[in-house]
Amino acid sequence: MSVQQSLFGEYSTSLDWENEWVGMPEYNNAKQDGPCVKATFKFRNESDFVIFKSLVKKHIYNNQKVFDGQQKITEKQAWYPLREKDSKYFYTSGGECKNPRFPIYIVSKGRWGRNPTSKILKKMNVPFFMIVEKQEYKNYLKLVDREQLLILPKHYKDTYDVFWEDNDPRTGPGCARNYAWDHSIESGYDWHWVMDDNIESFERFNNNKKIMVCDGSIFYACEDFVLRYENIAQAGPQYSNFMPSDDFRPPYKLNTRIYSCLLIRNDIAYRWRGRYNEDTDLSLRILKDGWCTVQFNAFLQGKRATQTVKGGCDKEFYEKEGTLKKSQILADMHPDIAKVVWRFNRWHHHVDYSKFKGNVLVRKDGDFPKGVDNYGMVLAEK
């Protein structure tokens, strides 16, 4: 069982996904066979291993990198021949690119120097707004254009529901996300996107390859999908590192938490709350009222792990106090389905999402598109 499964409950397939995924991009992933033969090499010291690695790289792997950077210091593995690197390719739409129809908001604090989300959206030529606090406005002018910057009005922090009654003045990002919600409504939109500021890439997952997308087509495709239904309130891409390339999962998962990159329906009767774990809390309130959420596995976000990018909530919260309070607040908010557990050397929350299996998609009137629509996305080699 994967880390994601053990933390967030048994992975359930989305019923009838083949009938719902019509008119969407090709999704052709399959469970890959494991190795037929395994060979183990043992080294008495690191020097011997370095020599061995240099020899096999030169004489067997044609000077390709044999071991990637995610492997353990004392445990290495490699396929022969090497699996072709996903990073060798990218998706482009050329003149057919469709940018998202709904506005994108990046909520950011203390990350005007290292801000992956704004960097990747710029590279993709996708428009966005960035919400910052007044005292950091001038710093962010070095990062994005003035017309993209929105200053968080003070009353959003003053009136924010942190859920816990205490003397802690910190609010977390929820108040800025509420401002994004209201700003999109005032601008005349029915939905909006809100993103964390530490997303490194956006990817399409197909043919067991996770390939970076270089324009806004996947956002437009996500919007098309949710707009087919009466009762989707929230959607977003899965984390890339939670989608193993050698396994099969349907192109979307219904009725789970959506976080870090969210497409939200504006007319639902909720707003962000809580100093911590506000993403999961919002998803749970939505699900408890019978709405559906959609987590896209066909579209992925390459997000940095918690506490690996300076600034933001990592600096304000987790560097000082760890993850216990983050997990406890969710158990206090939803004691019927959430609890605190110790796993993987830190505190986590565990939520039982099985109670929401009865939340089923309701199609809008009209004919669904047929066949496959890749939204102009074409695989290209770097």
TAMOPE-V784075 format. One record per pair of residues at least 6 apart in sequence whose C-alpha atoms are under 8 Angstrom apart, sorted by sequence separation. I is the first residue (numbers start at 0). J is the second residue. If there is no record, write none. Layout:
# TAMOPE-V784075
I_J / I_J
This chain:
# TAMOPE-V784075
4_10 / 42_48 / 56_62 / 57_63 / 70_76 / 120_126 / 183_189 / 184_190 / 203_209 / 204_210 / 225_231 / 271_277 / 285_291 / 286_292 / 307_313 / 330_336 / 340_346 / 341_347 / 56_63 / 120_127 / 183_190 / 202_209 / 203_210 / 271_278 / 273_280 / 285_292 / 306_313 / 330_337 / 339_346 / 340_347 / 56_64 / 131_139 / 140_148 / 183_191 / 202_210 / 203_211 / 272_280 / 305_313 / 306_314 / 329_337 / 330_338 / 339_347 / 340_348 / 56_65 / 66_75 / 139_148 / 161_170 / 202_211 / 203_212 / 225_234 / 272_281 / 329_338 / 330_339 / 339_348 / 340_349 / 66_76 / 201_211 / 202_212 / 271_281 / 282_292 / 338_348 / 339_349 / 66_77 / 105_116 / 159_170 / 180_191 / 200_211 / 201_212 / 270_281 / 306_317 / 327_338 / 337_348 / 338_349 / 65_77 / 105_117 / 136_148 / 179_191 / 200_212 / 269_281 / 306_318 / 326_338 / 327_339 / 337_349 / 338_350 / 52_65 / 221_234 / 326_339 / 337_350 / 136_150 / 156_170 / 159_173 / 179_193 / 203_217 / 221_235 / 336_350 / 337_351 / 159_174 / 336_351 / 65_81 / 269_285 / 336_352 / 131_148 / 133_150 / 176_193 / 129_147 / 130_148 / 131_149 / 132_150 / 133_151 / 156_174 / 330_348 / 128_147 / 129_148 / 130_149 / 131_150 / 132_151 / 155_174 / 156_175 / 259_278 / 329_348 / 60_80 / 127_147 / 128_148 / 129_149 / 130_150 / 131_151 / 155_175 / 258_278 / 326_346 / 60_81 / 128_149 / 130_151 / 236_257 / 257_278 / 258_279 / 326_347 / 327_348 / 105_127 / 107_129 / 155_177 / 235_257 / 256_278 / 257_279 / 323_345 / 326_348 / 103_126 / 104_127 / 105_128 / 106_129 / 107_130 / 108_131 / 155_178 / 234_257 / 235_258 / 256_279 / 322_345 / 323_346 / 102_126 / 103_127 / 104_128 / 105_129 / 106_130 / 107_131 / 108_132 / 151_175 / 233_257 / 236_260 / 321_345 / 322_346 / 323_347 / 102_127 / 103_128 / 104_129 / 105_130 / 106_131 / 235_260 / 236_261 / 257_282 / 322_347 / 99_125 / 102_128 / 104_130 / 109_135 / 117_143 / 152_178 / 235_261 / 256_282 / 98_125 / 108_135 / 111_138 / 151_178 / 234_261 / 235_262 / 255_282 / 256_283 / 111_139 / 233_261 / 234_262 / 233_262 / 234_263 / 111_141 / 112_142 / 209_239 / 233_263 / 111_142 / 232_263 / 233_264 / 232_264 / 254_286 / 231_264 / 209_244 / 232_267 / 257_292 / 208_244 / 256_292 / 257_293 / 202_239 / 207_244 / 254_291 / 255_292 / 257_294 / 207_245 / 253_291 / 254_292 / 255_293 / 256_294 / 207_246 / 253_292 / 254_293 / 255_294 / 222_262 / 253_293 / 254_294 / 260_300 / 252_293 / 253_294 / 251_293 / 252_294 / 251_294 / 252_295 / 131_175 / 251_295 / 252_296 / 130_175 / 250_295 / 251_296 / 250_296 / 251_297 / 249_296 / 250_297 / 248_296 / 249_297 / 130_179 / 233_282 / 275_324 / 276_325 / 280_329 / 275_325 / 276_326 / 279_329 / 276_328 / 280_332 / 232_285 / 275_328 / 276_329 / 242_296 / 273_328 / 237_294 / 232_290 / 233_291 / 234_292 / 235_293 / 236_294 / 237_295 / 231_290 / 232_291 / 233_292 / 234_293 / 235_294 / 236_295 / 237_296 / 230_290 / 231_291 / 232_292 / 233_293 / 234_294 / 235_295 / 236_296 / 239_299 / 230_291 / 231_292 / 234_295 / 236_297 / 237_298 / 238_299 / 239_300 / 240_301 / 231_293 / 236_298 / 237_299 / 238_300 / 239_301 / 236_299 / 237_300 / 238_301 / 239_302 / 195_259 / 236_300 / 238_302 / 194_259 / 195_260 / 106_172 / 193_259 / 194_260 / 289_355 / 193_260 / 194_261 / 291_358 / 192_260 / 193_261 / 287_355 / 290_358 / 291_359 / 106_175 / 192_261 / 193_262 / 286_355 / 289_358 / 291_360 / 106_176 / 192_262 / 193_263 / 191_262 / 192_263 / 190_262 / 191_263 / 286_358 / 190_263 / 191_264 / 190_264 / 191_265 / 221_295 / 104_179 / 189_264 / 190_265 / 189_265 / 188_265 / 189_266 / 116_194 / 116_195 / 117_196 / 119_198 / 116_196 / 119_199 / 102_183 / 115_196 / 116_197 / 119_200 / 184_265 / 217_298 / 114_196 / 115_197 / 116_198 / 183_265 / 114_197 / 115_198 / 116_199 / 115_199 / 116_200 / 180_265 / 102_188 / 110_196 / 101_188 / 104_191 / 106_193 / 101_189 / 102_190 / 103_191 / 104_192 / 105_193 / 106_194 / 107_195 / 101_190 / 102_191 / 103_192 / 104_193 / 105_194 / 106_195 / 107_196 / 123_212 / 125_214 / 101_191 / 102_192 / 103_193 / 104_194 / 105_195 / 106_196 / 123_213 / 124_214 / 125_215 / 101_192 / 103_194 / 105_196 / 122_213 / 123_214 / 124_215 / 122_214 / 123_215 / 204_296 / 205_297 / 177_270 / 204_297 / 177_271 / 203_297 / 204_298 / 176_271 / 203_298 / 204_299 / 202_298 / 203_299 / 174_271 / 201_298 / 202_299 / 255_352 / 173_271 / 174_272 / 201_299 / 202_300 / 254_352 / 173_272 / 201_300 / 202_301 / 173_273 / 200_300 / 201_301 / 173_274 / 199_300 / 200_301 / 254_355 / 171_273 / 172_274 / 198_300 / 199_301 / 200_302 / 254_356 / 170_273 / 171_274 / 198_301 / 199_302 / 170_274 / 171_275 / 173_277 / 198_302 / 199_303 / 254_358 / 169_274 / 197_302 / 198_303 / 197_303 / 162_272 / 163_273 / 161_272 / 162_273 / 163_274 / 197_308 / 160_272 / 161_273 / 162_274 / 90_203 / 159_272 / 160_273 / 161_274 / 98_214 / 99_215 / 97_214 / 98_215 / 99_216 / 96_214 / 97_215 / 98_216 / 96_215 / 97_216 / 99_218 / 100_219 / 90_210 / 96_216 / 98_218 / 99_219 / 89_210 / 90_211 / 91_212 / 92_213 / 98_219 / 88_210 / 89_211 / 90_212 / 91_213 / 92_214 / 97_219 / 100_222 / 85_208 / 88_211 / 89_212 / 90_213 / 91_214 / 99_222 / 85_209 / 86_210 / 89_213 / 92_216 / 85_210 / 86_211 / 231_360 / 230_360 / 229_360 / 230_361 / 228_360 / 229_361 / 228_361 / 229_362 / 228_362 / 229_363 / 227_362 / 228_363 / 227_363 / 172_312 / 227_367 / 171_312 / 220_374 / 216_374 / 216_375 / 216_376 / 163_328 / 28_204 / 28_205 / 29_206 / 26_204 / 27_205 / 28_206 / 29_207 / 26_205 / 27_206 / 28_207 / 25_205 / 26_206 / 27_207 / 113_308 / 113_309 / 23_220 / 110_309 / 109_309 / 110_310 / 23_224 / 109_310 / 110_311 / 108_310 / 109_311 / 108_311 / 107_311 / 32_245 / 31_245 / 30_245 / 31_246 / 29_245 / 30_246 / 29_246 / 30_247 / 28_246 / 29_247 / 28_247 / 28_248 / 26_250 / 20_250 / 16_249 / 16_250 / 16_251 / 12_248 / 13_249 / 12_249 / 3_241 / 13_251 / 13_252 / 12_252 / 13_253 / 11_252 / 12_253 / 26_297 / 97_374 / 96_374 / 95_374 / 96_375 / 95_375 / 96_376 / 92_374 / 93_375 / 92_375 / 91_375 / 92_376 / 91_376 / 92_377 / 90_376 / 91_377 / 90_377 / 91_378 / 90_378 / 91_379 / 89_378 / 90_379 / 88_378 / 89_379 / 88_379 / 89_380 / 88_380 / 89_381 / 87_380 / 88_381 / 87_381 / 6_347 / 8_349 / 6_348 / 7_349 / 8_350 / 6_349 / 7_350 / 8_351 / 6_350 / 7_351 / 8_352 / 7_352 / 8_353 / 22_367 / 21_367 / 22_368 / 25_371 / 21_368 / 22_369 / 23_370 / 24_371 / 25_372 / 21_369 / 22_370 / 23_371 / 24_372 / 25_373 / 21_370 / 22_371 / 23_372 / 24_373 / 21_371 / 22_372 / 23_373 / 24_374 / 23_374
